[in-house]
Amino acid sequence: MHCKDIKAQIRKQLKTQSHNWHRLTRKEKRQLFVRYWSKLLTIHSIC
């Protein structure tokens, strides 16, 4: 899988798992995404 596909999947998961996703600001959403992305990069060697 490409990085772009993985990022899209992470975003979809965050939208479904976070019940208040629509209430979060753009910066808060980005912080959540970066946190999960960095965890994924430490576990797997992607990109």
Contacts in CASP RR format, 6 or more apart in sequence:
PFRMAT RR
TARGET T0000
AUTHOR 0000-0000-0000
METHOD contacts of the structure
MODEL  1
MHCKDIKAQIRKQLKTQSHNWHRLTRKEKRQLFVRYWSKLLTIHSIC
3 46 0 8 1.000
3 47 0 8 1.000
6 40 0 8 1.000
6 46 0 8 1.000
7 33 0 8 1.000
7 37 0 8 1.000
10 33 0 8 1.000
10 36 0 8 1.000
10 37 0 8 1.000
10 40 0 8 1.000
11 33 0 8 1.000
14 21 0 8 1.000
14 29 0 8 1.000
14 32 0 8 1.000
14 33 0 8 1.000
14 36 0 8 1.000
15 21 0 8 1.000
18 24 0 8 1.000
18 32 0 8 1.000
21 29 0 8 1.000
24 32 0 8 1.000
40 46 0 8 1.000
41 47 0 8 1.000
END
